[in-house]
Amino acid sequence: MIEGLFKKTHIPLLEASLHSLSIRQKAIAQNIANVATPAYRRLLVPFEEQLKLALQNREMAPSATMHPRHIPIGTGGLDEFSPPTERSNNPEPFSGFNNVDVEAEMGDLVKNQLSFEVCAQTISGSFEALRRVMTANPS
């Protein structure tokens, strides 16, 4: 019952975003670590479009209810969401021997960290609001 309550909120979307941003953080760290590795091709984690499609699938998923007034439970496309990790197909080496631009990677690292913090604060606020509602004293 409680699990179904969470799935009807934006919490699954935030959870998928946090997971994807975590994977992107690891990819950026690996790119920075391999800045001096000859022929290394940088890793990318372009998950935003796939997450948007998974969210659309969630909204379009048929509900497993017996009656139109029943509350559908489930997240559709977000349960199976897994962000893709790709190698950059840019053949031009940035530094002469690989395509990693350490300054661009550091900028991406900061941007990704800020996105992660916003998602983490938002999901924390959502859980805090749910906790307050559940522990409210009805008077």
Secondary structure by P-SEA (a helix, b strand, c coil): caaaaaaacaaaaaaaaaaaaaaaaaaaaaaaaacccccbbbbbbccaaaaaaaaaaaaaccccccccccccccccccccbbbbbbcccccccccccccccaaaaaaaaaaaaaaaaaaaaaaaaaaaaaaaaaacccc
